[in-house]
Amino acid sequence: MSRVVRLQPCPGGPLLVRGADVIVDEDGAEHPVTRPVVALCMCDRSARKPWCDATHKAIRGDVR
């Protein structure tokens, strides 16, 4: 049985991920998911990568 994972990009903010068990980052490190919805950093400036820490709010005019 396959599991459905839903992605929802938030304009100027994170990528919301619903239904995932594990997130694998660009280095191949696995990050267990313990919540029904997690927010992934899209601005590349979070101090908690791959998770969003809301840094995008402080740099709104400078998001990459």
PDBQT receptor file of N, H, CA, C and O in Angstrom, charges set to zero:
ATOM      1  N   MET A   1       0.844  -1.178   0.000  1.00  0.00    +0.000 N 
ATOM      2  CA  MET A   1       0.000   0.000   0.000  1.00  0.00    +0.000 C 
ATOM      3  C   MET A   1       0.890   1.243   0.000  1.00  0.00    +0.000 C 
ATOM      4  O   MET A   1       1.787   1.367   0.834  1.00  0.00    +0.000 OA
ATOM      5  N   SER A   2       0.648   2.132  -0.907  1.00  0.00    +0.000 N 
ATOM      6  H   SER A   2      -0.081   2.031  -1.584  1.00  0.00    +0.000 HD
ATOM      7  CA  SER A   2       1.450   3.349  -0.963  1.00  0.00    +0.000 C 
ATOM      8  C   SER A   2       0.842   4.429  -0.078  1.00  0.00    +0.000 C 
ATOM      9  O   SER A   2      -0.367   4.473   0.147  1.00  0.00    +0.000 OA
ATOM     10  N   ARG A   3       1.698   5.276   0.403  1.00  0.00    +0.000 N 
ATOM     11  H   ARG A   3       2.681   5.240   0.220  1.00  0.00    +0.000 HD
ATOM     12  CA  ARG A   3       1.271   6.366   1.284  1.00  0.00    +0.000 C 
ATOM     13  C   ARG A   3       1.217   7.659   0.474  1.00  0.00    +0.000 C 
ATOM     14  O   ARG A   3       2.093   7.913  -0.352  1.00  0.00    +0.000 OA
ATOM     15  N   VAL A   4       0.213   8.459   0.705  1.00  0.00    +0.000 N 
ATOM     16  H   VAL A   4      -0.499   8.253   1.376  1.00  0.00    +0.000 HD
ATOM     17  CA  VAL A   4       0.073   9.730   0.001  1.00  0.00    +0.000 C 
ATOM     18  C   VAL A   4       0.786  10.821   0.803  1.00  0.00    +0.000 C 
ATOM     19  O   VAL A   4       0.528  11.008   1.992  1.00  0.00    +0.000 OA
ATOM     20  N   VAL A   5       1.683  11.532   0.130  1.00  0.00    +0.000 N 
ATOM     21  H   VAL A   5       1.893  11.381  -0.836  1.00  0.00    +0.000 HD
ATOM     22  CA  VAL A   5       2.365  12.687   0.721  1.00  0.00    +0.000 C 
ATOM     23  C   VAL A   5       1.926  13.905  -0.075  1.00  0.00    +0.000 C 
ATOM     24  O   VAL A   5       1.992  13.917  -1.304  1.00  0.00    +0.000 OA
ATOM     25  N   ARG A   6       1.483  14.914   0.632  1.00  0.00    +0.000 N 
ATOM     26  H   ARG A   6       1.429  14.904   1.630  1.00  0.00    +0.000 HD
ATOM     27  CA  ARG A   6       1.007  16.128  -0.034  1.00  0.00    +0.000 C 
ATOM     28  C   ARG A   6       1.970  17.278   0.233  1.00  0.00    +0.000 C 
ATOM     29  O   ARG A   6       2.430  17.468   1.359  1.00  0.00    +0.000 OA
ATOM     30  N   LEU A   7       2.272  18.047  -0.822  1.00  0.00    +0.000 N 
ATOM     31  H   LEU A   7       1.898  17.893  -1.737  1.00  0.00    +0.000 HD
ATOM     32  CA  LEU A   7       3.163  19.191  -0.734  1.00  0.00    +0.000 C 
ATOM     33  C   LEU A   7       2.371  20.461  -1.018  1.00  0.00    +0.000 C 
ATOM     34  O   LEU A   7       1.568  20.503  -1.949  1.00  0.00    +0.000 OA
ATOM     35  N   GLN A   8       2.597  21.481  -0.223  1.00  0.00    +0.000 N 
ATOM     36  H   GLN A   8       3.250  21.447   0.534  1.00  0.00    +0.000 HD
ATOM     37  CA  GLN A   8       1.922  22.758  -0.426  1.00  0.00    +0.000 C 
ATOM     38  C   GLN A   8       2.931  23.885  -0.246  1.00  0.00    +0.000 C 
ATOM     39  O   GLN A   8       3.297  24.214   0.883  1.00  0.00    +0.000 OA
ATOM     40  N   PRO A   9       3.385  24.483  -1.353  1.00  0.00    +0.000 N 
ATOM     41  CA  PRO A   9       4.299  25.620  -1.227  1.00  0.00    +0.000 C 
ATOM     42  C   PRO A   9       3.548  26.850  -0.709  1.00  0.00    +0.000 C 
ATOM     43  O   PRO A   9       2.433  27.138  -1.144  1.00  0.00    +0.000 OA
ATOM     44  N   CYS A  10       4.167  27.557   0.210  1.00  0.00    +0.000 N 
ATOM     45  H   CYS A  10       5.072  27.323   0.564  1.00  0.00    +0.000 HD
ATOM     46  CA  CYS A  10       3.606  28.801   0.731  1.00  0.00    +0.000 C 
ATOM     47  C   CYS A  10       4.400  29.938   0.100  1.00  0.00    +0.000 C 
ATOM     48  O   CYS A  10       5.606  30.036   0.326  1.00  0.00    +0.000 OA
ATOM     49  N   PRO A  11       3.758  30.797  -0.684  1.00  0.00    +0.000 N 
ATOM     50  CA  PRO A  11       4.483  31.883  -1.353  1.00  0.00    +0.000 C 
ATOM     51  C   PRO A  11       5.313  32.710  -0.372  1.00  0.00    +0.000 C 
ATOM     52  O   PRO A  11       4.782  33.246   0.601  1.00  0.00    +0.000 OA
ATOM     53  N   GLY A  12       6.608  32.810  -0.631  1.00  0.00    +0.000 N 
ATOM     54  H   GLY A  12       7.039  32.375  -1.421  1.00  0.00    +0.000 HD
ATOM     55  CA  GLY A  12       7.510  33.561   0.229  1.00  0.00    +0.000 C 
ATOM     56  C   GLY A  12       7.837  32.869   1.530  1.00  0.00    +0.000 C 
ATOM     57  O   GLY A  12       8.499  33.450   2.391  1.00  0.00    +0.000 OA
ATOM     58  N   GLY A  13       7.381  31.627   1.691  1.00  0.00    +0.000 N 
ATOM     59  H   GLY A  13       6.843  31.156   0.992  1.00  0.00    +0.000 HD
ATOM     60  CA  GLY A  13       7.585  30.913   2.952  1.00  0.00    +0.000 C 
ATOM     61  C   GLY A  13       8.024  29.482   2.736  1.00  0.00    +0.000 C 
ATOM     62  O   GLY A  13       8.693  29.179   1.748  1.00  0.00    +0.000 OA
ATOM     63  N   PRO A  14       7.658  28.604   3.643  1.00  0.00    +0.000 N 
ATOM     64  CA  PRO A  14       8.116  27.222   3.598  1.00  0.00    +0.000 C 
ATOM     65  C   PRO A  14       7.308  26.347   2.637  1.00  0.00    +0.000 C 
ATOM     66  O   PRO A  14       6.316  26.775   2.047  1.00  0.00    +0.000 OA
ATOM     67  N   LEU A  15       7.768  25.127   2.510  1.00  0.00    +0.000 N 
ATOM     68  H   LEU A  15       8.573  24.779   2.989  1.00  0.00    +0.000 HD
ATOM     69  CA  LEU A  15       7.035  24.085   1.806  1.00  0.00    +0.000 C 
ATOM     70  C   LEU A  15       6.403  23.215   2.889  1.00  0.00    +0.000 C 
ATOM     71  O   LEU A  15       7.115  22.608   3.689  1.00  0.00    +0.000 OA
ATOM     72  N   LEU A  16       5.078  23.150   2.919  1.00  0.00    +0.000 N 
ATOM     73  H   LEU A  16       4.500  23.643   2.268  1.00  0.00    +0.000 HD
ATOM     74  CA  LEU A  16       4.387  22.308   3.889  1.00  0.00    +0.000 C 
ATOM     75  C   LEU A  16       4.298  20.896   3.335  1.00  0.00    +0.000 C 
ATOM     76  O   LEU A  16       3.937  20.692   2.176  1.00  0.00    +0.000 OA
ATOM     77  N   VAL A  17       4.630  19.923   4.176  1.00  0.00    +0.000 N 
ATOM     78  H   VAL A  17       4.923  20.089   5.118  1.00  0.00    +0.000 HD
ATOM     79  CA  VAL A  17       4.618  18.512   3.782  1.00  0.00    +0.000 C 
ATOM     80  C   VAL A  17       3.680  17.777   4.725  1.00  0.00    +0.000 C 
ATOM     81  O   VAL A  17       3.848  17.817   5.944  1.00  0.00    +0.000 OA
ATOM     82  N   ARG A  18       2.688  17.104   4.145  1.00  0.00    +0.000 N 
ATOM     83  H   ARG A  18       2.551  17.072   3.155  1.00  0.00    +0.000 HD
ATOM     84  CA  ARG A  18       1.714  16.337   4.929  1.00  0.00    +0.000 C 
ATOM     85  C   ARG A  18       1.841  14.855   4.584  1.00  0.00    +0.000 C 
ATOM     86  O   ARG A  18       1.873  14.482   3.411  1.00  0.00    +0.000 OA
ATOM     87  N   GLY A  19       1.913  14.021   5.609  1.00  0.00    +0.000 N 
ATOM     88  H   GLY A  19       1.887  14.324   6.562  1.00  0.00    +0.000 HD
ATOM     89  CA  GLY A  19       1.873  12.581   5.396  1.00  0.00    +0.000 C 
ATOM     90  C   GLY A  19       3.212  11.895   5.259  1.00  0.00    +0.000 C 
ATOM     91  O   GLY A  19       3.246  10.692   4.999  1.00  0.00    +0.000 OA
ATOM     92  N   ALA A  20       4.314  12.598   5.419  1.00  0.00    +0.000 N 
ATOM     93  H   ALA A  20       4.286  13.575   5.630  1.00  0.00    +0.000 HD
ATOM     94  CA  ALA A  20       5.643  11.981   5.290  1.00  0.00    +0.000 C 
ATOM     95  C   ALA A  20       6.070  11.334   6.598  1.00  0.00    +0.000 C 
ATOM     96  O   ALA A  20       5.691  11.784   7.679  1.00  0.00    +0.000 OA
ATOM     97  N   ASP A  21       6.856  10.280   6.491  1.00  0.00    +0.000 N 
ATOM     98  H   ASP A  21       7.164   9.914   5.613  1.00  0.00    +0.000 HD
ATOM     99  CA  ASP A  21       7.442   9.628   7.666  1.00  0.00    +0.000 C 
ATOM    100  C   ASP A  21       8.877  10.088   7.885  1.00  0.00    +0.000 C 
ATOM    101  O   ASP A  21       9.351  10.185   9.017  1.00  0.00    +0.000 OA
ATOM    102  N   VAL A  22       9.564  10.371   6.769  1.00  0.00    +0.000 N 
ATOM    103  H   VAL A  22       9.179  10.292   5.849  1.00  0.00    +0.000 HD
ATOM    104  CA  VAL A  22      10.974  10.755   6.807  1.00  0.00    +0.000 C 
ATOM    105  C   VAL A  22      11.213  11.796   5.717  1.00  0.00    +0.000 C 
ATOM    106  O   VAL A  22      10.644  11.711   4.629  1.00  0.00    +0.000 OA
ATOM    107  N   ILE A  23      12.059  12.777   6.017  1.00  0.00    +0.000 N 
ATOM    108  H   ILE A  23      12.522  12.847   6.900  1.00  0.00    +0.000 HD
ATOM    109  CA  ILE A  23      12.532  13.735   5.025  1.00  0.00    +0.000 C 
ATOM    110  C   ILE A  23      14.009  13.444   4.812  1.00  0.00    +0.000 C 
ATOM    111  O   ILE A  23      14.768  13.345   5.776  1.00  0.00    +0.000 OA
ATOM    112  N   VAL A  24      14.419  13.306   3.561  1.00  0.00    +0.000 N 
ATOM    113  H   VAL A  24      13.802  13.387   2.778  1.00  0.00    +0.000 HD
ATOM    114  CA  VAL A  24      15.824  13.086   3.242  1.00  0.00    +0.000 C 
ATOM    115  C   VAL A  24      16.358  14.383   2.653  1.00  0.00    +0.000 C 
ATOM    116  O   VAL A  24      15.844  14.872   1.647  1.00  0.00    +0.000 OA
ATOM    117  N   ASP A  25      17.405  14.947   3.290  1.00  0.00    +0.000 N 
ATOM    118  H   ASP A  25      17.822  14.549   4.107  1.00  0.00    +0.000 HD
ATOM    119  CA  ASP A  25      17.933  16.222   2.816  1.00  0.00    +0.000 C 
ATOM    120  C   ASP A  25      18.909  16.035   1.659  1.00  0.00    +0.000 C 
ATOM    121  O   ASP A  25      19.162  14.908   1.233  1.00  0.00    +0.000 OA
ATOM    122  N   GLU A  26      19.456  17.140   1.151  1.00  0.00    +0.000 N 
ATOM    123  H   GLU A  26      19.250  18.055   1.497  1.00  0.00    +0.000 HD
ATOM    124  CA  GLU A  26      20.316  17.090  -0.025  1.00  0.00    +0.000 C 
ATOM    125  C   GLU A  26      21.610  16.324   0.213  1.00  0.00    +0.000 C 
ATOM    126  O   GLU A  26      22.251  15.897  -0.747  1.00  0.00    +0.000 OA
ATOM    127  N   ASP A  27      22.011  16.139   1.474  1.00  0.00    +0.000 N 
ATOM    128  H   ASP A  27      21.490  16.486   2.254  1.00  0.00    +0.000 HD
ATOM    129  CA  ASP A  27      23.204  15.371   1.800  1.00  0.00    +0.000 C 
ATOM    130  C   ASP A  27      22.904  13.895   2.044  1.00  0.00    +0.000 C 
ATOM    131  O   ASP A  27      23.807  13.105   2.318  1.00  0.00    +0.000 OA
ATOM    132  N   GLY A  28      21.632  13.535   1.942  1.00  0.00    +0.000 N 
ATOM    133  H   GLY A  28      20.898  14.177   1.719  1.00  0.00    +0.000 HD
ATOM    134  CA  GLY A  28      21.223  12.156   2.158  1.00  0.00    +0.000 C 
ATOM    135  C   GLY A  28      20.893  11.823   3.600  1.00  0.00    +0.000 C 
ATOM    136  O   GLY A  28      20.574  10.675   3.912  1.00  0.00    +0.000 OA
ATOM    137  N   ALA A  29      20.966  12.811   4.486  1.00  0.00    +0.000 N 
ATOM    138  H   ALA A  29      21.225  13.743   4.232  1.00  0.00    +0.000 HD
ATOM    139  CA  ALA A  29      20.633  12.575   5.896  1.00  0.00    +0.000 C 
ATOM    140  C   ALA A  29      19.120  12.440   6.043  1.00  0.00    +0.000 C 
ATOM    141  O   ALA A  29      18.353  13.193   5.442  1.00  0.00    +0.000 OA
ATOM    142  N   GLU A  30      18.709  11.475   6.847  1.00  0.00    +0.000 N 
ATOM    143  H   GLU A  30      19.332  10.863   7.335  1.00  0.00    +0.000 HD
ATOM    144  CA  GLU A  30      17.294  11.234   7.085  1.00  0.00    +0.000 C 
ATOM    145  C   GLU A  30      16.841  11.961   8.349  1.00  0.00    +0.000 C 
ATOM    146  O   GLU A  30      17.502  11.914   9.387  1.00  0.00    +0.000 OA
ATOM    147  N   HIS A  31      15.700  12.632   8.234  1.00  0.00    +0.000 N 
ATOM    148  H   HIS A  31      15.163  12.671   7.391  1.00  0.00    +0.000 HD
ATOM    149  CA  HIS A  31      15.117  13.366   9.354  1.00  0.00    +0.000 C 
ATOM    150  C   HIS A  31      13.718  12.802   9.600  1.00  0.00    +0.000 C 
ATOM    151  O   HIS A  31      12.810  13.025   8.799  1.00  0.00    +0.000 OA
ATOM    152  N   PRO A  32      13.540  12.069  10.707  1.00  0.00    +0.000 N 
ATOM    153  CA  PRO A  32      12.221  11.504  10.998  1.00  0.00    +0.000 C 
ATOM    154  C   PRO A  32      11.174  12.601  11.176  1.00  0.00    +0.000 C 
ATOM    155  O   PRO A  32      11.452  13.662  11.733  1.00  0.00    +0.000 OA
ATOM    156  N   VAL A  33       9.981  12.324  10.697  1.00  0.00    +0.000 N 
ATOM    157  H   VAL A  33       9.755  11.461  10.244  1.00  0.00    +0.000 HD
ATOM    158  CA  VAL A  33       8.857  13.250  10.826  1.00  0.00    +0.000 C 
ATOM    159  C   VAL A  33       7.941  12.705  11.916  1.00  0.00    +0.000 C 
ATOM    160  O   VAL A  33       7.492  11.561  11.849  1.00  0.00    +0.000 OA
ATOM    161  N   THR A  34       7.669  13.538  12.921  1.00  0.00    +0.000 N 
ATOM    162  H   THR A  34       8.034  14.468  12.975  1.00  0.00    +0.000 HD
ATOM    163  CA  THR A  34       6.847  13.099  14.054  1.00  0.00    +0.000 C 
ATOM    164  C   THR A  34       5.521  13.842  14.136  1.00  0.00    +0.000 C 
ATOM    165  O   THR A  34       4.743  13.637  15.068  1.00  0.00    +0.000 OA
ATOM    166  N   ARG A  35       5.267  14.712  13.150  1.00  0.00    +0.000 N 
ATOM    167  H   ARG A  35       5.900  14.878  12.393  1.00  0.00    +0.000 HD
ATOM    168  CA  ARG A  35       4.028  15.500  13.135  1.00  0.00    +0.000 C 
ATOM    169  C   ARG A  35       3.270  15.222  11.852  1.00  0.00    +0.000 C 
ATOM    170  O   ARG A  35       3.855  14.770  10.868  1.00  0.00    +0.000 OA
ATOM    171  N   PRO A  36       1.973  15.489  11.854  1.00  0.00    +0.000 N 
ATOM    172  CA  PRO A  36       1.196  15.276  10.631  1.00  0.00    +0.000 C 
ATOM    173  C   PRO A  36       1.587  16.240   9.508  1.00  0.00    +0.000 C 
ATOM    174  O   PRO A  36       1.484  15.898   8.331  1.00  0.00    +0.000 OA
ATOM    175  N   VAL A  37       2.039  17.455   9.877  1.00  0.00    +0.000 N 
ATOM    176  H   VAL A  37       2.123  17.733  10.834  1.00  0.00    +0.000 HD
ATOM    177  CA  VAL A  37       2.456  18.463   8.895  1.00  0.00    +0.000 C 
ATOM    178  C   VAL A  37       3.773  19.058   9.374  1.00  0.00    +0.000 C 
ATOM    179  O   VAL A  37       3.911  19.421  10.542  1.00  0.00    +0.000 OA
ATOM    180  N   VAL A  38       4.749  19.155   8.457  1.00  0.00    +0.000 N 
ATOM    181  H   VAL A  38       4.638  18.859   7.508  1.00  0.00    +0.000 HD
ATOM    182  CA  VAL A  38       6.018  19.809   8.771  1.00  0.00    +0.000 C 
ATOM    183  C   VAL A  38       6.290  20.883   7.728  1.00  0.00    +0.000 C 
ATOM    184  O   VAL A  38       5.790  20.808   6.605  1.00  0.00    +0.000 OA
ATOM    185  N   ALA A  39       7.085  21.884   8.104  1.00  0.00    +0.000 N 
ATOM    186  H   ALA A  39       7.491  21.945   9.016  1.00  0.00    +0.000 HD
ATOM    187  CA  ALA A  39       7.428  22.984   7.206  1.00  0.00    +0.000 C 
ATOM    188  C   ALA A  39       8.913  22.906   6.879  1.00  0.00    +0.000 C 
ATOM    189  O   ALA A  39       9.762  22.930   7.770  1.00  0.00    +0.000 OA
ATOM    190  N   LEU A  40       9.213  22.811   5.581  1.00  0.00    +0.000 N 
ATOM    191  H   LEU A  40       8.523  22.791   4.857  1.00  0.00    +0.000 HD
ATOM    192  CA  LEU A  40      10.603  22.749   5.126  1.00  0.00    +0.000 C 
ATOM    193  C   LEU A  40      11.059  24.125   4.669  1.00  0.00    +0.000 C 
ATOM    194  O   LEU A  40      10.306  24.855   4.024  1.00  0.00    +0.000 OA
ATOM    195  N   CYS A  41      12.289  24.474   5.004  1.00  0.00    +0.000 N 
ATOM    196  H   CYS A  41      12.900  23.881   5.528  1.00  0.00    +0.000 HD
ATOM    197  CA  CYS A  41      12.856  25.767   4.634  1.00  0.00    +0.000 C 
ATOM    198  C   CYS A  41      13.015  25.866   3.124  1.00  0.00    +0.000 C 
ATOM    199  O   CYS A  41      13.542  24.956   2.485  1.00  0.00    +0.000 OA
ATOM    200  N   MET A  42      12.555  26.978   2.559  1.00  0.00    +0.000 N 
ATOM    201  H   MET A  42      12.126  27.717   3.079  1.00  0.00    +0.000 HD
ATOM    202  CA  MET A  42      12.722  27.242   1.131  1.00  0.00    +0.000 C 
ATOM    203  C   MET A  42      13.621  28.463   0.889  1.00  0.00    +0.000 C 
ATOM    204  O   MET A  42      14.039  28.703  -0.244  1.00  0.00    +0.000 OA
ATOM    205  N   CYS A  43      13.922  29.237   1.943  1.00  0.00    +0.000 N 
ATOM    206  H   CYS A  43      13.582  29.042   2.863  1.00  0.00    +0.000 HD
ATOM    207  CA  CYS A  43      14.757  30.427   1.764  1.00  0.00    +0.000 C 
ATOM    208  C   CYS A  43      16.234  30.093   1.919  1.00  0.00    +0.000 C 
ATOM    209  O   CYS A  43      17.089  30.925   1.614  1.00  0.00    +0.000 OA
ATOM    210  N   ASP A  44      16.546  28.894   2.386  1.00  0.00    +0.000 N 
ATOM    211  H   ASP A  44      15.851  28.219   2.634  1.00  0.00    +0.000 HD
ATOM    212  CA  ASP A  44      17.913  28.403   2.566  1.00  0.00    +0.000 C 
ATOM    213  C   ASP A  44      18.673  29.141   3.666  1.00  0.00    +0.000 C 
ATOM    214  O   ASP A  44      19.904  29.160   3.666  1.00  0.00    +0.000 OA
ATOM    215  N   ARG A  45      17.950  29.744   4.597  1.00  0.00    +0.000 N 
ATOM    216  H   ARG A  45      16.950  29.728   4.597  1.00  0.00    +0.000 HD
ATOM    217  CA  ARG A  45      18.633  30.480   5.662  1.00  0.00    +0.000 C 
ATOM    218  C   ARG A  45      18.235  30.032   7.066  1.00  0.00    +0.000 C 
ATOM    219  O   ARG A  45      18.660  30.638   8.050  1.00  0.00    +0.000 OA
ATOM    220  N   SER A  46      17.444  29.001   7.167  1.00  0.00    +0.000 N 
ATOM    221  H   SER A  46      17.099  28.509   6.367  1.00  0.00    +0.000 HD
ATOM    222  CA  SER A  46      17.017  28.511   8.469  1.00  0.00    +0.000 C 
ATOM    223  C   SER A  46      18.216  27.980   9.256  1.00  0.00    +0.000 C 
ATOM    224  O   SER A  46      19.124  27.376   8.684  1.00  0.00    +0.000 OA
ATOM    225  N   ALA A  47      18.211  28.204  10.539  1.00  0.00    +0.000 N 
ATOM    226  H   ALA A  47      17.473  28.694  11.003  1.00  0.00    +0.000 HD
ATOM    227  CA  ALA A  47      19.236  27.647  11.420  1.00  0.00    +0.000 C 
ATOM    228  C   ALA A  47      18.899  26.206  11.796  1.00  0.00    +0.000 C 
ATOM    229  O   ALA A  47      19.689  25.541  12.465  1.00  0.00    +0.000 OA
ATOM    230  N   ARG A  48      17.734  25.720  11.373  1.00  0.00    +0.000 N 
ATOM    231  H   ARG A  48      17.092  26.260  10.829  1.00  0.00    +0.000 HD
ATOM    232  CA  ARG A  48      17.274  24.369  11.719  1.00  0.00    +0.000 C 
ATOM    233  C   ARG A  48      17.032  23.507  10.484  1.00  0.00    +0.000 C 
ATOM    234  O   ARG A  48      16.199  22.602  10.528  1.00  0.00    +0.000 OA
ATOM    235  N   LYS A  49      17.733  23.760   9.395  1.00  0.00    +0.000 N 
ATOM    236  H   LYS A  49      18.411  24.495   9.359  1.00  0.00    +0.000 HD
ATOM    237  CA  LYS A  49      17.494  23.028   8.149  1.00  0.00    +0.000 C 
ATOM    238  C   LYS A  49      17.458  21.532   8.402  1.00  0.00    +0.000 C 
ATOM    239  O   LYS A  49      18.267  21.029   9.181  1.00  0.00    +0.000 OA
ATOM    240  N   PRO A  50      16.569  20.822   7.786  1.00  0.00    +0.000 N 
ATOM    241  CA  PRO A  50      15.720  21.235   6.687  1.00  0.00    +0.000 C 
ATOM    242  C   PRO A  50      14.435  21.928   7.132  1.00  0.00    +0.000 C 
ATOM    243  O   PRO A  50      13.632  22.333   6.290  1.00  0.00    +0.000 OA
ATOM    244  N   TRP A  51      14.228  22.070   8.436  1.00  0.00    +0.000 N 
ATOM    245  H   TRP A  51      14.880  21.741   9.120  1.00  0.00    +0.000 HD
ATOM    246  CA  TRP A  51      12.983  22.635   8.951  1.00  0.00    +0.000 C 
ATOM    247  C   TRP A  51      12.990  24.153   8.857  1.00  0.00    +0.000 C 
ATOM    248  O   TRP A  51      14.040  24.784   8.982  1.00  0.00    +0.000 OA
ATOM    249  N   CYS A  52      11.836  24.728   8.641  1.00  0.00    +0.000 N 
ATOM    250  H   CYS A  52      10.983  24.215   8.540  1.00  0.00    +0.000 HD
ATOM    251  CA  CYS A  52      11.661  26.174   8.602  1.00  0.00    +0.000 C 
ATOM    252  C   CYS A  52      11.679  26.718  10.026  1.00  0.00    +0.000 C 
ATOM    253  O   CYS A  52      11.032  26.164  10.916  1.00  0.00    +0.000 OA
ATOM    254  N   ASP A  53      12.422  27.804  10.240  1.00  0.00    +0.000 N 
ATOM    255  H   ASP A  53      12.947  28.253   9.517  1.00  0.00    +0.000 HD
ATOM    256  CA  ASP A  53      12.414  28.465  11.546  1.00  0.00    +0.000 C 
ATOM    257  C   ASP A  53      11.867  29.890  11.443  1.00  0.00    +0.000 C 
ATOM    258  O   ASP A  53      12.052  30.696  12.354  1.00  0.00    +0.000 OA
ATOM    259  N   ALA A  54      11.196  30.197  10.335  1.00  0.00    +0.000 N 
ATOM    260  H   ALA A  54      11.045  29.542   9.594  1.00  0.00    +0.000 HD
ATOM    261  CA  ALA A  54      10.556  31.488  10.064  1.00  0.00    +0.000 C 
ATOM    262  C   ALA A  54      11.548  32.603   9.748  1.00  0.00    +0.000 C 
ATOM    263  O   ALA A  54      11.178  33.776   9.785  1.00  0.00    +0.000 OA
ATOM    264  N   THR A  55      12.796  32.267   9.439  1.00  0.00    +0.000 N 
ATOM    265  H   THR A  55      13.096  31.314   9.408  1.00  0.00    +0.000 HD
ATOM    266  CA  THR A  55      13.778  33.275   9.048  1.00  0.00    +0.000 C 
ATOM    267  C   THR A  55      13.294  34.045   7.829  1.00  0.00    +0.000 C 
ATOM    268  O   THR A  55      13.619  35.222   7.678  1.00  0.00    +0.000 OA
ATOM    269  N   HIS A  56      12.524  33.404   6.961  1.00  0.00    +0.000 N 
ATOM    270  H   HIS A  56      12.260  32.448   7.084  1.00  0.00    +0.000 HD
ATOM    271  CA  HIS A  56      12.029  34.066   5.747  1.00  0.00    +0.000 C 
ATOM    272  C   HIS A  56      11.252  35.338   6.065  1.00  0.00    +0.000 C 
ATOM    273  O   HIS A  56      11.214  36.260   5.250  1.00  0.00    +0.000 OA
ATOM    274  N   LYS A  57      10.636  35.394   7.235  1.00  0.00    +0.000 N 
ATOM    275  H   LYS A  57      10.667  34.645   7.897  1.00  0.00    +0.000 HD
ATOM    276  CA  LYS A  57       9.871  36.593   7.610  1.00  0.00    +0.000 C 
ATOM    277  C   LYS A  57      10.796  37.787   7.843  1.00  0.00    +0.000 C 
ATOM    278  O   LYS A  57      10.426  38.926   7.556  1.00  0.00    +0.000 OA
ATOM    279  N   ALA A  58      11.993  37.531   8.359  1.00  0.00    +0.000 N 
ATOM    280  H   ALA A  58      12.294  36.606   8.592  1.00  0.00    +0.000 HD
ATOM    281  CA  ALA A  58      12.947  38.605   8.642  1.00  0.00    +0.000 C 
ATOM    282  C   ALA A  58      13.660  39.090   7.383  1.00  0.00    +0.000 C 
ATOM    283  O   ALA A  58      14.194  40.199   7.362  1.00  0.00    +0.000 OA
ATOM    284  N   ILE A  59      13.673  38.271   6.338  1.00  0.00    +0.000 N 
ATOM    285  H   ILE A  59      13.239  37.370   6.355  1.00  0.00    +0.000 HD
ATOM    286  CA  ILE A  59      14.419  38.614   5.125  1.00  0.00    +0.000 C 
ATOM    287  C   ILE A  59      13.498  38.752   3.920  1.00  0.00    +0.000 C 
ATOM    288  O   ILE A  59      13.947  38.589   2.786  1.00  0.00    +0.000 OA
ATOM    289  N   ARG A  60      12.235  39.045   4.137  1.00  0.00    +0.000 N 
ATOM    290  H   ARG A  60      11.870  39.177   5.059  1.00  0.00    +0.000 HD
ATOM    291  CA  ARG A  60      11.227  39.052   3.063  1.00  0.00    +0.000 C 
ATOM    292  C   ARG A  60      11.691  39.636   1.734  1.00  0.00    +0.000 C 
ATOM    293  O   ARG A  60      11.445  39.025   0.694  1.00  0.00    +0.000 OA
ATOM    294  N   GLY A  61      12.331  40.756   1.724  1.00  0.00    +0.000 N 
ATOM    295  H   GLY A  61      12.530  41.252   2.569  1.00  0.00    +0.000 HD
ATOM    296  CA  GLY A  61      12.750  41.377   0.479  1.00  0.00    +0.000 C 
ATOM    297  C   GLY A  61      13.984  40.760  -0.117  1.00  0.00    +0.000 C 
ATOM    298  O   GLY A  61      14.418  41.161  -1.197  1.00  0.00    +0.000 OA
ATOM    299  N   ASP A  62      14.573  39.768   0.580  1.00  0.00    +0.000 N 
ATOM    300  H   ASP A  62      14.220  39.442   1.458  1.00  0.00    +0.000 HD
ATOM    301  CA  ASP A  62      15.850  39.205   0.156  1.00  0.00    +0.000 C 
ATOM    302  C   ASP A  62      15.808  37.690   0.036  1.00  0.00    +0.000 C 
ATOM    303  O   ASP A  62      16.847  37.046   0.178  1.00  0.00    +0.000 OA
ATOM    304  N   VAL A  63      14.640  37.091  -0.222  1.00  0.00    +0.000 N 
ATOM    305  H   VAL A  63      13.795  37.614  -0.338  1.00  0.00    +0.000 HD
ATOM    306  CA  VAL A  63      14.522  35.640  -0.337  1.00  0.00    +0.000 C 
ATOM    307  C   VAL A  63      15.129  35.186  -1.653  1.00  0.00    +0.000 C 
ATOM    308  O   VAL A  63      14.851  35.758  -2.707  1.00  0.00    +0.000 OA
ATOM    309  N   ARG A  64      15.955  34.159  -1.584  1.00  0.00    +0.000 N 
ATOM    310  H   ARG A  64      16.180  33.695  -0.727  1.00  0.00    +0.000 HD
ATOM    311  CA  ARG A  64      16.623  33.622  -2.778  1.00  0.00    +0.000 C 
ATOM    312  C   ARG A  64      15.673  32.813  -3.616  1.00  0.00    +0.000 C 
ATOM    313  O   ARG A  64      16.065  32.286  -4.658  1.00  0.00    +0.000 OA
TER     314      ARG A  64
